[in-house]
Amino acid sequence: MAKSRSGVFKKEASELLNRFNASLSFDKKLYEEDIKGSLAHADMLEKQGILTKDEAKAIADGLKTVLSEIKNGKFVFDIQDEDIHMAVEKRLSEIVGKEIGGKLHTARSRNDQVALDFKLYVQKNSLHIMTFTINLIKTLLDIAKKNTDTLLPGMTHLQHAQPINLAFHLLAYMCMFRRDVERFDSSYERNNFSPLGSAALAGTPYPINREKTAKELGFDAPVSNAMDGVSDRDFALEILFNISVLMMHISRLAEELILWSSMEFRFITLSDEYSTGSSIMPQKKNPDVPELLRGKTGRVYGNLIGLLTVLKGLPLAYNKDMQEDKEGVFDSVETAAISLQILNETLKTMSINKDNMLKACAKGNLSATDLADYLVTHSNIPFREAHFITGKAVARAEELGVDISQISIEELKKVDDRIGDDATVFLSLEASMNARNSKGGTAKSATLSQINDMEDWLNGFK
C-alpha cells in the first residue's frame, strides 16, 4: 500500500479515515507538476552522488511512463493512495521495483513536494491568465480604435453627466485590465522561488543542490528558509486575490453590457452565438454570458475568503488544514480562464448601435457644464455664479422641451444677457466632448494619445 504509514502503526487506517483524509480526487490535477518536480529531484540526486546513474535513469524512465499512462487515460487512480504524490510513487515502484522507486523520496518530504507542485501550478496559471487578459485588452483596443468619434453619454450615479466617446469609455476598462496583468506579473516575480529541498520543515542532512533544482524547474532561486518553504501559501492567496480583482473588473464591464443590451438602452446587440433564449417567451434574447460573469465573481470571492480563513490560525510549519488550499484555487483559475475567453468572444461578436448612443447623448443636458465654463472664460464670471446661471438655462431648456445642446441663443440671452452670441457653438455634443483635451480626457486627441500609450504598453510587455 502506498499510504505513508510507518512501522509505528499497529493497525490499518479505517476506511472512513481514508475517505476523509484523501485528496487524490482533486490534487490529481497536479500530476504534471508532481512528475516534473520528481524528475528534477532525481536528476539532482544523481548529480550529487546520492543516486547512481542507473538508478536515476530507471526513475526518470519510470516517471515518463507514469506521465504517459495518465495522459492516455490508462492510469488507475485509487483513493487508497491518498494523494497524487503517493499514487505516482506507488506506480513508479511497480514499474522499476520498490528498492529503486523508494529512493526517489530521499532528501524530500511530502511537505516540500506538495508546496512545490502547488506553486508550479499557480505560477503556470498566472502566466496563462495574463495571456488571456492581454488578449481581452487587444480586443477592447480594436473596438476603441473604430469608435473615437462614437458619442456616448458619460454617467455618474447612473445619470447622464457629460458626453464622451466610446473609445474613451473602453479605455477605462483597459486600464483596469492592464493593472490586473501587472498584478499577476508582480506576484509571479515575488513568488518565483522553489520550496523543494525544504524537506519536512528543517532542511535535510543530505548534500543536495537546491539551486540546481530551482533553476531546472524555472524558479529564480530556492526559498531562503525551509520552514517558510513548506508553510507558505501566500502565492495561493495572491492568485486568488488577483483573480478576485480581475473578476470584479469583468463584472463591472458585464453589468454595462447587460444594461446596454436592454430595450431601454439598445447601445449594443449581443450576437446570437453568445445569447440565450427563454423557455416560454419566444421573443427573448437574454444576456446570459455577462450575467454569469457577474455571478461567478461572488464565487471567486468566496474562494479567497475561504483560504484566508483556513490559514489565519495555523502554527508553523505544515498542518493538514493546508490540504484545503487547492480546490478553491483550481476553481478560481478555471473560472477566470473561461470567463476571460468568453468575454473576449462576446465583445468581438457584438454589434454597436452608434445611432442609439448618439440619441441618448441628446438627453440629460450633457453639455451644461460647457456653458458654465464658457461664462467663466468668456465673460469673466466666477464659477459659482456661472454654475447658478447654467442651472437656470437648463431649467429653461426643460420648459421648452429641448436639450441644452439644442437651445437657441435667443433663449439663452433671456436667462442672462452676458451670454455671448457664440455660446451655442460650445454647447454642441461633439464640441463638448472635444473640449476635454487634458491628458487622460475624452477629447478625440486625448483618446488617441491613450490608445497609443496602451499600444506601447502592449508592445513592451514581456
Secondary structure, DSSP 8 states (H G I E B T S, - for coil): --S---TT-SS---HHHHHHH--HHHHGGGHHHHHHHHHHHHHHHHHTTSS-HHHHHHHHHHHHHHHHHHHTT-----GGG-SHHHHHHHHHHHHH-HHHHGGGGTT--HHHHHHHHHHHHHHHHHHHHHHHHHHHHHHHHHHHHT-TT-EEEEEETTEEEEEEEHHHHHHHHHHHHHHHHHHHHHHHHHT-EE-TT-TTTT--SS---HHHHHHHTT-SEE-S-HHHHHH--HHHHHHHHHHHHHHHHHHHHHHHHHHHTSTTT-SEE--GGG-B--SS-TT--B-HHHHHHHHHHHHHHHHHHHHHHHHTT--SS--GGGGGGHHHHHHHHHHHHHHHHHHHHHHHH-EE-HHHHHHHHTTTTTTHHHHHHHHHHHH---HHHHHHHHHHHHHHHHHHT--GGG--HHHHHHH-TTS-TTHHHHHSHHHHHHH--STT-SSHHHHHHHHHHHHHHHHH--
